[in-house]
Amino acid sequence: MGAREVGLPAVVPGDGLPARVTIWEVGARDGLQNEQTVVPVDVKIEFLDRMAAAGLTTLEATSFVHPKWVPQLADAEDLLAKLDRVDGVRYPVLVPNERGLDRALAAGVRDIAIFGSATETFANKNLNRSLDEQYTMFEPVVTRARAEGLDVRAYVSMCFGDPWEGPVAAAQVAAVSKRLMDMGCSQLSLGDTIGVATPGQVESVITACGAAGIDVPAIAVHFHDTYGQALSNTLAALRLGVTTVDSSAGGLGGCPYAESATGNLATEDLVWMLDGLGVDTGVDLDKLADTSAWMAERLGRPSPSRVVRALRG
């Protein structure tokens, strides 16, 4: 049964919203990195192909983090060598350091992302660096990547709360973000790594980043749905001028270094909301739901996405 048959809401445009939102799909990377069972590379490639066929145009494909730390993505080179890239679709990859950049360049990657932290504790646990030392690690990566003509995104994790440090000040997030953007990154993704944010916090952090000199159109948001706030947080961000939203097909994901993190905002849930608001995404909801149900079958469990469960059972 399709979305229309089950009652996709009538379009009622919301005030102060963008006409179009770009979905940065993280299912193949952030969604699968926390899986305990290794997903075969051919399944990952079909997952990416299906998502491209559904209309998603930014598909974060994999990561060049050392396989010791993220064994699920140890097949990065193999995946990219076998992937038949679709015209008009970007396939960014996560790059932690210069060695990762070397691997990405050898694989013909044109878009990369670095992954920083807004807090001292998470920087130590995730990067084995202090908060200040992370900039020393990232600067040569960004400089070299830009010299090679690559586009660079900066993720910042723990922007709204940290399981070890508690609430994170908006000014601290803005200061970290500004330093990363000043290196030459073109986009900033603000991550609610453990899913504790509420709309008021979202407004505070985005406003602080804008006041620090970061253009709001260059900001993306990345929400986890631990407390069911991901959609409301997204709506708050869109009303402030954000037009790029990270999400994961089927709501897959978590963080291997933050045990309290649950799945990402499900792409289907996001598209359902945006369709009802009259915001264009270019995504075919039924094809996307079919893809997420297909992947859930291969993982041997139901999809956590509410929309997928409603449409596909």
N, C-alpha and C positions, 0 to 999 in steps of 0.2 A: 504494500500500500504506500502511495506517495504522500508527500507533505501536504499537498492540496486536499487530498481525500481525508486526512485526519484533522484538517482544520488549521492550516497555516494561517496565521492572523492576517486580517486585512491590513493594508498599508496605511498607517497613520503617522505621517512624518513628525519627528520630534523637533522641538525648537533648539536652535544652536548646535546642530549636528552637521558633520561634513557630508557632502554628497556621496563620497566614495571612501571606503576604508580598504587599505591593503592588509591582507592577512599574511603574517610571517609564520608559515607552518613549520612547527618544530617536532612533529610526530616521529619522523625517521631518526632524529638525533636525540633530543631531550626525552621524547616519548619512549624510545627503546633502550636508552642507556642503562636504565635501572632494572631491566628484565633479568631474571635469574637464569632463564633458559636461553641459550644462544639462538638467535633468529638467523636462518640461512640467508646468505647474501642475495640469492635469487628471490626470496620472499621480500626482502627490503627493496629490491629494485622494482618488483611489481607494485609494492606499496607506493613508491614514488611515482611510478607511471600512472597508477589509478588516481592519485591525487592531482596530478597534472591534467588528466582527462576530465576531472571534476571542475577544473577552472582555477585551481590554485597556482599562482605564478611565482611564489617565493617558497622554495622547499629546502629547508636546512637539512642537508643530506647526511652528514656524518661529522666525526670529530677526529682531529689528529692529536688528541691527548694520548700519552703513552698507554699501550694496551694493558700494561700492568694495573693501571688505575681504572680504566674503563674497558674491560675485556669484551663487552658486548659490541664495541665499535672497533675491534682490532682488524676488521676486514676493510678499513677505509679505502686503501689503495685498490683492492680488488673490486669493491663496489663502484668506484669512480671509473675504473677502466672498463667495466662492463655496462655502465649506465649509458643509455641512448638519450642524450639530453634533448629536450623538447625546445624548439625555437620559442623565444619569448618567456621562458621560465628560467629563473635564477636558482642556482644550487649552492648556496653558501655553506661553508664548513667552519667548525670551531677550531681555532688555532691557539694553543696555550703559550708558545714560545718560539724561538727562532728555528729550532729543530722541526717543530710542527709546521712552520712556514715553509721550510725547505721541502717537506713532503707535499704540502699543498701545491706549491709551484710546480713540482715535478709531475703532479697529477693534473695539471692544467686548470686549476681552480681560478676563478676570477673574482670571487666574493668571499671574504673571511670575516670571522668575528672573534674578538678577544673577550675574556670573561674575568672581570674584576670584582672586587668586593667593597662594600660600603663600610664594613666593620673589621676591626683588628683581628678578632678571634676567627672569623670565617676566612680571612686572608691567610692566616696561619694554617688552618685545617685544610683548606681547599687548594691553596697555592704554595704552601710551605714558604711563605714570605710574610713579612710585616706589611702593614697597610702602605707605608712609604716605599718599601722594596718592590711592591708590585709594579710601580711606575717604571722602575729601572728595567724590569723584565719586559714590559710591554712596549716601551719606546722604540727599541730597535726593530721590533716586529712591525709596528705601524709604519715607521719610516721606510723600511725596505719594501713593505707591501705597497705603499703608495707610489714609491719609485718604480715599481713593476706595473703600475696601472691598476692595481686591485682596489676594490671598494672595501672599507673596513668599518664594521659595526662594533660598538663597545657595549657589552652587557655589564650591568652592575647588579650584583646580587645583594640580598638582605637590605633592601631599601626601605622596608617598613617595619621590620622586626627581626630580631636575631635570637635563636633559641638559647644562646649563652649570654648575650649582653642585654636582651630585652628590647624595648622600643628604640628606634634609631631616629635621631634628630634629622629633620628635613635639611637643615643647613649642612650637616655632615654629608648627606647624600649628594647635595648640590656641589660641594667642594670636590668630592671624589670624581663626580661626573664631569665637572669642568676641566679637571686636569687630564682626563682621558680624551675628552673632545678636543682640547687644545693640542694634543699630539697629532691630530689630523684625521680622527674618526669622523665619518659622515653621519652616523646615526647612533643614538643612545637608547638602549633598552633598559628600562627600570624594572627590576625583578622583585616580586613579592615571593621570595624563595620558599617560605613556609606557609604562605597563604593566610596571613593574619591581618592584612590591610582592610580598612574600611574607606568609604568614599571621601570622608573628610581628610583622612591622611593622604589619599591620592591627590586631592586638590592642593594640600599643603606642600607636598614634595614637588609636584610639577610647577607650582608657582615659585618655589624656591629655586628650582633649576632655571626657570625663565629669568628670575631676578639676577642670577649669576651670569647671565649672558648666553645661555643656551637657547637656540631658537626652538620654540615648542613644536613646529612641524618636523624637527629632527628627532623628536622624542617618540619612542615606542613604549608600550607597556606589556609586561609579562606577568600574568597572574596565575597563581595556583588556587585551587578551589577548596581548600581545607575546611573552611567555615561557610562555604556557599556564597561568598561575596564577590566572586570573580566577575560576573556580569554587571553587577551594580558598580563595581570599581571601574570596569571598562567604560561604562556609560559616563561616569564622572570625568574620566580622562578625555573622552571624545568631546565633551562639552567645553573643555578647555583648549581644544584645537589639535589634539593628538589624532593622527590619521593612520597609524600603523599599530596593529595589535598582534601579539604573539599568541598562538594557540596550537593545540595538538589534536589531530584527528582521533576521535574516540575518547578524548580525555586521558590519553596515555601519559605516563611520566611520573616524575618525582625527582629527587636529588639524592645521589648516592652518598653525599656528605652532609645531608640534613635529614635525619630520620623522621622528623615530624612533617615533612612535606608530603602532600598527597599529589594526585594528578594535576596536570595543567588544565586550564580552561579548555573545554572541548570545542573544537572548531565548529561542530554541528550546532551546539548550543549558541555560540556566537553568531553564526549565520542566521539562525532562526530569529534571534532578537533583531539583528540588523535588517533582515528582510521586512519584518513588521514595522520598522521605523523608516522604511523607504531609503535606507543607505545601501548603495550598490557595493557588492564585493566581487561580482563576476563568477561566483561559485554556484554550481548546481547542487542543491542540498540533497536531492535523492541519490545522485551519484556518490556524493561524499559519504552519506549514511551507509550505502552499500559497501564502500571501501572500508569504513571503520568496522562494520559488522564482519566483513571478510577477515580483517586483521585480528579481530577478537577471537574468531574461530581458530586461527593459527596459533594464537597464544593460549588457547584452551580455557577461556573464561568469558563471561559477559562483558560487553563494553560498559564502562562507567558513565558514558554520555547519556543524559536523560533523553535527548532527542533521538539518538540511535535506538535506545530501548523502546521508545514509543513508536518509531517507524518500523523497526525490524524485529522487535521482540527479543 
